[in-house]
Every structure is written in structure tokens, then in C-alpha cells.
Amino acid sequence: MTCASNKPVALRDCPLILSTDVGGDPDDAITLALAAMTEPRLELVITADELPDGRRSMFARHLLDLLGREEVVVAAGATLGESKYWAADGLIPPGAHAWPLDLYTAVATVCGAESSKPLRWLGIGPMTDLAQLLEFDAGRSEPLGLARRLRIWQMGGALERQQDKAEHNFRLDPAAVRTVLDRVESLALVLADHTFTPVLAVDADSPIYRMLAASRKPWAQLIARHLEQWFDRFHPASMLHDPLTFAALRGDFVSLEHREFWLDPDGQMHLGPGHIARLSSTVDYPGFLTWVRTTLRDGGPVRLPGWDCSRSTLHALAAELRKSIEQ
């Protein structure tokens, strides 16, 4: 991987694609809410580590609708297996359906006619879909140039936190991590070293959970119920790994440094010759937490001016994207 300059403020007018295993750890849902409230160029959500019935895409669609971002397209990504991480039972409305759109066609739609414009990619799950998109694009006679155009911020990897196994997102698909590292020109990693800290824990006593639980907003109630299932089934807290990665994409609260590292076969990171990326180095935790609380409390949906959010428009776009599956 070669290095590319990346200034978040200058890139804020570029389309944003969000890859998330939403429905598992609720920090993904919190990230989706923050993005819906602060990123008018959020255009595509891909559900990573998807379950066989596509329920992550259903949950993402429902949450975005409650957040007033009906225009954002949702596409179900690859299934890695029957993931145990699901904490949203009963939170998807009856009659919801999966969104098995062709990912490459969906990304091409986001790219538009401008062949050189950068695209922002926020990865807060395994990197399977990103790796597949890069490989497919590289094999086309008229590629989109994703390896060159994508500016990627990924939650993943660790240098110091765990010595016996790779970080979760890297461990789920280490081959995909290597593919991305080998192909892309711009990658920033927010390491678990900086996200696994008690200061980022949202538990039943935290101000963020209490605020969501007390809110009358349907999207806030949905995330509160989601958090409660997570507390009951998996862990007493959800760490804000993914919102911190989103903050890094925005150029806020996270400092990044170019560093060189290599990977074990299972995805463990070690400093030394191999790959170069921008890695998280320091975090302004108080500033970050204040921003999260303030945005969730006061924020509302932000869209591009003049966007047609009608259901008929959305259904027409979905129908076009589905054609590639049926042909």
C-alpha cells in the first residue's frame, strides 16, 4: 500500500459509504445515528458480516428511516457465517425485507459520472465486502478506480491490547485485511488500543444510555432497547469503538501517525516492515464524549439540498440496483 494525502475537511463534500455489522454491538447503531445527523453525503450503507436472512440490512433500513434519512441506500453485504452477535430481536418491524442489492452497482451509483472524485469509506465491521469490491474492480476493463479513489477509515487492528489473538474485525476475515492493505492508497486505522478503554463504555448507568432511554424519539428508543439486549446477552457495556472511528473520519478528536507494520496469518499486527497506514496515536476522550452526547441530544437528519426523499424515488433506485441480480 502506498500513502496518499488525506485531509478530512477537504473531503467532506465527497460521498460517504458506511460498512457496518449493525445489530450486533450497539456502537454501530450509535455511529449510524451520528452519521445520519452530521453527514449529508452519507449515501450508501453496506451491512457487513450479514446473517443469512439479511436482518442486519433490515435493521439498518429501519433505523435510517426513523432517523429521517430514507434516501440513504442500504445493501446487504457478504455472510461470513451464522454470527452470534445479534442483539436486536423484535426491533425490526413486521413485513421488513432484506436488501440484497448488487454491491458493485450500488457503489458505482454513488461514484456518479466523475471518474476521479474521491469516495470516503467508513469501515466499522470486517473488511470482506471492501476486499471483494477492490478485487472485482481491478479485474474490470473499465474499472471505477476504487483502489485509488477510496479514502478509508477502518476500526480495526491492535498493536498492544491483545497478544494472543487478532482484533475482532481483523480476526473475522484476515485475508480481506491483507487484500485491502495490498491494494488501497489511503487507509487510516483506529486501533483497539485506543477504543478498549473504560472511558468509552456505555452501560446501564452511563449518561448516553440514560439519555437515549429517556428520549421520546423513536430512533433513540430503538437504540436504547438494542443496548439493553446487548447488556443482557453479551456484555454489561458497549464500547464506543465505531463512533470514535467516525470522529476520526471527520478529522475530530483522534490523532493519526504513519507507521509501518506487518500481519500474522490470523491478522495480528506487529510493528516492522510490511505495510504503511495512518494509525491512531492519541485521543481527546472528553471532547469526543461531549460531541457524542450533544449530537445525539440535539441532532436531526441532514440531507443534501433538493434531495427527493419520496418512497417512489427510493423504490425506483432499488429496482435499478436489483436488475443486476436478476439479469
C-alpha positions as CSV (number, residue, x, y, z in Angstrom):
1,M,0.0,0.0,0.0
2,T,1.3,3.5,-0.9
3,C,0.5,6.6,1.1
4,A,-1.9,9.2,-0.1
5,S,-2.7,12.6,1.4
6,N,-6.0,12.8,3.2
7,K,-7.5,15.9,4.7
8,P,-10.9,15.2,6.2
9,V,-12.2,18.8,6.0
10,A,-11.4,18.9,2.3
11,L,-13.2,15.6,1.7
12,R,-16.5,16.4,3.4
13,D,-18.2,17.1,0.1
14,C,-17.2,13.6,-1.1
15,P,-19.8,10.8,-0.9
16,L,-19.6,8.6,2.2
17,I,-20.1,4.8,2.2
18,L,-20.5,3.2,5.6
19,S,-19.8,-0.6,6.1
20,T,-21.2,-1.8,9.4
21,D,-22.2,-5.0,11.2
22,V,-25.1,-3.2,12.8
23,G,-27.4,-5.2,15.0
24,G,-24.6,-6.7,17.0
25,D,-22.6,-4.4,19.3
26,P,-24.8,-1.3,19.6
27,D,-21.9,1.1,19.0
28,D,-22.6,0.5,15.3
29,A,-26.2,1.8,15.6
30,I,-24.9,4.8,17.6
31,T,-22.5,5.5,14.7
32,L,-25.2,5.3,12.2
33,A,-27.3,7.8,14.2
34,L,-24.3,10.2,14.4
35,A,-23.6,9.9,10.6
36,A,-27.3,10.5,9.8
37,M,-27.2,13.7,11.8
38,T,-23.9,15.1,10.6
39,E,-23.1,13.7,7.1
40,P,-25.4,14.9,4.3
41,R,-23.2,13.0,1.9
42,L,-23.9,9.6,3.6
43,E,-25.3,7.8,0.5
44,L,-24.8,4.0,1.0
45,V,-24.8,1.7,4.0
46,I,-23.4,-1.8,3.5
47,T,-24.2,-4.4,6.2
48,A,-21.1,-6.5,6.8
49,D,-20.9,-9.9,8.4
50,E,-24.5,-10.2,7.3
51,L,-26.7,-13.0,8.6
52,P,-28.3,-15.5,6.1
53,D,-31.7,-13.8,6.3
54,G,-30.3,-10.3,5.8
55,R,-31.6,-9.0,9.1
56,R,-28.7,-6.5,9.5
57,S,-29.9,-4.7,6.4
58,M,-33.4,-4.7,7.7
59,F,-32.3,-3.2,11.0
60,A,-30.2,-0.6,9.2
61,R,-33.1,0.4,6.9
62,H,-35.5,0.7,9.8
63,L,-33.1,2.8,11.9
64,L,-32.3,5.2,9.0
65,D,-36.0,5.6,8.3
66,L,-36.6,6.5,12.0
67,L,-33.7,9.0,11.7
68,G,-35.3,10.7,8.7
69,R,-32.6,9.5,6.2
70,E,-34.9,7.5,4.0
71,E,-32.8,8.5,0.9
72,V,-29.7,6.6,2.1
73,V,-29.5,3.3,0.2
74,V,-28.9,0.1,2.2
75,A,-27.3,-3.0,0.7
76,A,-26.8,-6.4,2.4
77,G,-23.1,-7.5,2.3
78,A,-21.4,-10.9,2.5
79,T,-22.3,-13.5,5.0
80,L,-19.3,-14.9,6.9
81,G,-21.4,-17.5,8.8
82,E,-24.1,-17.5,11.5
83,S,-22.7,-14.7,13.6
84,K,-23.6,-15.0,17.3
85,Y,-23.5,-11.2,17.7
86,W,-27.2,-10.2,17.3
87,A,-28.9,-8.1,19.9
88,A,-31.9,-6.6,18.0
89,D,-34.7,-9.3,18.3
90,G,-38.1,-7.8,18.0
91,L,-36.7,-4.4,16.8
92,I,-37.4,-4.8,13.1
93,P,-41.0,-4.0,12.0
94,P,-43.2,-6.8,10.6
95,G,-43.0,-7.0,6.8
96,A,-39.5,-5.8,6.6
97,H,-37.4,-7.4,3.9
98,A,-33.7,-7.8,3.2
99,W,-31.8,-5.5,0.7
100,P,-29.7,-7.9,-1.4
101,L,-28.6,-5.2,-3.9
102,D,-25.5,-5.8,-6.0
103,L,-22.8,-4.0,-4.1
104,Y,-20.6,-3.0,-7.1
105,T,-23.6,-1.5,-8.9
106,A,-24.6,0.4,-5.7
107,V,-21.0,1.7,-5.3
108,A,-20.9,2.7,-9.0
109,T,-24.1,4.7,-8.5
110,V,-22.5,6.5,-5.6
111,C,-19.5,7.3,-7.7
112,G,-21.5,9.1,-10.3
113,A,-20.1,10.4,-13.6
114,E,-17.0,12.0,-12.1
115,S,-14.3,9.3,-12.5
116,S,-11.6,11.0,-10.3
117,K,-13.5,12.2,-7.3
118,P,-12.6,10.6,-4.0
119,L,-15.0,8.5,-2.1
120,R,-15.0,8.2,1.7
121,W,-15.4,4.7,3.2
122,L,-16.1,4.2,6.9
123,G,-15.4,0.6,7.9
124,I,-16.8,-0.5,11.3
125,G,-17.0,-4.2,10.7
126,P,-15.0,-6.9,8.9
127,M,-13.4,-5.9,5.6
128,T,-14.8,-8.7,3.4
129,D,-17.0,-6.5,1.2
130,L,-14.4,-3.9,0.7
131,A,-11.8,-6.5,-0.4
132,Q,-14.3,-8.1,-2.8
133,L,-15.2,-4.7,-4.3
134,L,-11.5,-3.9,-4.8
135,E,-10.7,-7.2,-6.4
136,F,-13.8,-7.1,-8.7
137,D,-13.0,-3.5,-9.7
138,A,-9.3,-4.4,-10.5
139,G,-10.5,-7.1,-12.9
140,R,-12.8,-4.9,-15.0
141,S,-11.9,-3.5,-18.4
142,E,-13.3,-0.1,-17.3
143,P,-12.8,0.0,-13.5
144,L,-14.1,2.6,-11.2
145,G,-10.6,3.0,-9.8
146,L,-11.6,2.2,-6.2
147,A,-8.1,1.4,-5.0
148,R,-7.0,4.9,-6.0
149,R,-10.2,6.8,-5.1
150,L,-11.3,5.4,-1.8
151,R,-10.2,7.2,1.4
152,I,-10.7,4.6,4.0
153,W,-11.1,4.9,7.8
154,Q,-11.4,1.5,9.4
155,M,-12.0,0.4,13.0
156,G,-9.6,-2.5,13.4
157,G,-6.3,-3.8,14.4
158,A,-4.3,-3.6,17.6
159,L,-0.6,-3.3,18.5
160,E,-0.7,-3.6,22.3
161,R,-4.1,-4.6,23.6
162,Q,-4.1,-8.3,22.9
163,Q,-1.0,-10.5,22.4
164,D,-2.8,-13.9,22.0
165,K,-5.2,-13.1,19.1
166,A,-6.1,-10.5,16.5
167,E,-8.5,-7.7,17.0
168,H,-12.2,-8.7,16.3
169,N,-12.7,-7.1,12.8
170,F,-9.3,-8.3,11.6
171,R,-9.8,-11.8,13.0
172,L,-13.2,-12.3,11.2
173,D,-11.5,-12.1,7.8
174,P,-7.7,-11.7,7.9
175,A,-7.4,-12.5,4.1
176,A,-9.7,-9.5,3.4
177,V,-7.4,-7.3,5.6
178,R,-4.4,-8.3,3.5
179,T,-6.2,-7.7,0.3
180,V,-7.1,-4.1,1.3
181,L,-3.6,-3.4,2.6
182,D,-2.1,-4.6,-0.6
183,R,-4.4,-2.6,-2.9
184,V,-5.5,0.7,-1.5
185,E,-3.6,4.0,-1.4
186,S,-5.3,5.7,1.6
187,L,-6.0,3.8,4.8
188,A,-6.4,5.0,8.4
189,L,-6.9,2.5,11.2
190,V,-8.4,3.4,14.6
191,L,-6.8,0.7,16.8
192,A,-8.4,-1.2,19.6
193,D,-5.6,0.1,21.7
194,H,-7.5,3.4,21.8
195,T,-11.1,2.1,21.8
196,F,-11.0,-0.5,24.5
197,T,-10.9,1.8,27.5
198,P,-13.4,2.3,30.3
199,V,-13.9,5.9,29.4
200,L,-15.7,4.8,26.2
201,A,-18.0,2.3,27.9
202,V,-21.8,2.8,27.6
203,D,-23.5,0.8,30.3
204,A,-26.8,1.0,32.1
205,D,-25.6,3.8,34.3
206,S,-23.9,5.9,31.6
207,P,-25.2,9.3,30.6
208,I,-25.6,8.3,26.9
209,Y,-27.8,5.3,27.7
210,R,-29.9,7.2,30.2
211,M,-30.4,10.0,27.7
212,L,-31.5,7.6,25.0
213,A,-33.8,5.6,27.3
214,A,-35.5,8.8,28.5
215,S,-36.0,10.2,25.0
216,R,-39.3,10.2,23.2
217,K,-37.7,10.0,19.8
218,P,-38.4,6.6,18.2
219,W,-34.8,6.1,16.9
220,A,-33.5,6.8,20.4
221,Q,-35.9,4.3,21.9
222,L,-34.8,1.7,19.3
223,I,-31.1,2.1,20.2
224,A,-31.9,2.0,24.0
225,R,-33.7,-1.3,23.5
226,H,-30.8,-2.5,21.4
227,L,-28.4,-1.6,24.2
228,E,-30.5,-3.5,26.8
229,Q,-30.4,-6.7,24.7
230,W,-26.6,-6.3,24.4
231,F,-26.3,-5.9,28.2
232,D,-28.5,-8.9,28.8
233,R,-26.9,-11.3,26.3
234,F,-23.3,-10.3,25.8
235,H,-21.6,-7.7,27.9
236,P,-22.5,-5.2,30.6
237,A,-21.3,-2.3,28.4
238,S,-20.8,-1.3,24.7
239,M,-17.5,0.4,23.9
240,L,-17.7,3.3,21.5
241,H,-15.1,1.9,19.1
242,D,-17.1,2.8,16.0
243,P,-18.2,6.3,16.9
244,L,-14.6,7.1,17.6
245,T,-13.6,5.9,14.1
246,F,-16.3,8.0,12.6
247,A,-14.9,11.0,14.5
248,A,-11.5,10.2,13.0
249,L,-13.0,10.3,9.6
250,R,-14.4,13.8,10.3
251,G,-11.0,14.9,11.5
252,D,-12.0,15.3,15.1
253,F,-10.6,14.1,18.4
254,V,-8.2,11.4,17.0
255,S,-4.6,12.0,16.0
256,L,-3.1,9.7,13.4
257,E,0.5,8.9,12.5
258,H,2.0,7.0,9.6
259,R,3.5,3.7,10.9
260,E,4.8,0.5,9.3
261,F,3.6,-2.9,10.4
262,W,3.1,-6.5,9.3
263,L,0.4,-9.1,9.9
264,D,0.4,-12.6,11.2
265,P,-1.7,-15.1,9.3
266,D,-4.5,-14.6,11.7
267,G,-4.4,-10.8,11.4
268,Q,-2.4,-9.8,14.4
269,M,-0.4,-6.6,13.9
270,H,3.3,-6.1,14.7
271,L,5.5,-3.1,14.1
272,G,8.1,-3.6,11.4
273,P,8.5,-3.6,7.6
274,G,5.4,-4.6,5.7
275,H,2.5,-2.2,5.2
276,I,2.2,1.5,5.9
277,A,-1.0,3.2,7.1
278,R,-2.1,6.0,9.4
279,L,-2.7,4.6,12.8
280,S,-4.4,6.2,15.7
281,S,-2.0,7.6,18.3
282,T,-3.8,9.9,20.7
283,V,-7.4,10.7,21.5
284,D,-9.2,13.6,23.1
285,Y,-11.7,11.5,25.0
286,P,-13.5,14.3,26.9
287,G,-14.1,16.3,23.8
288,F,-15.3,13.2,21.9
289,L,-17.8,12.2,24.5
290,T,-19.2,15.7,24.8
291,W,-19.6,15.7,21.0
292,V,-21.4,12.3,21.0
293,R,-23.8,13.3,23.8
294,T,-24.5,16.7,22.3
295,T,-25.2,15.4,18.8
296,L,-27.5,12.6,20.0
297,R,-29.4,15.0,22.2
298,D,-29.8,17.9,19.8
299,G,-29.2,16.5,16.3
300,G,-31.6,15.9,13.4
301,P,-31.3,14.5,9.9
302,V,-29.1,16.3,7.5
303,R,-29.6,15.9,3.7
304,L,-28.3,17.4,0.5
305,P,-30.5,20.4,-0.6
306,G,-33.1,19.4,-3.0
307,W,-32.9,15.7,-2.5
308,D,-36.1,13.9,-3.3
309,C,-36.7,11.5,-0.4
310,S,-40.0,10.2,-1.7
311,R,-40.7,6.5,-1.4
312,S,-41.3,6.3,-5.2
313,T,-37.9,7.6,-5.9
314,L,-36.3,5.1,-3.4
315,H,-38.2,2.2,-4.9
316,A,-37.1,3.2,-8.4
317,L,-33.5,3.3,-7.4
318,A,-33.7,0.0,-5.6
319,A,-35.3,-1.5,-8.7
320,E,-32.5,-0.3,-10.8
321,L,-29.9,-1.8,-8.5
322,R,-31.7,-5.1,-8.3
323,K,-31.6,-5.5,-12.1
324,S,-28.0,-6.7,-12.0
325,I,-29.1,-9.6,-9.7
326,E,-31.9,-10.7,-11.9
327,Q,-30.1,-10.5,-15.2
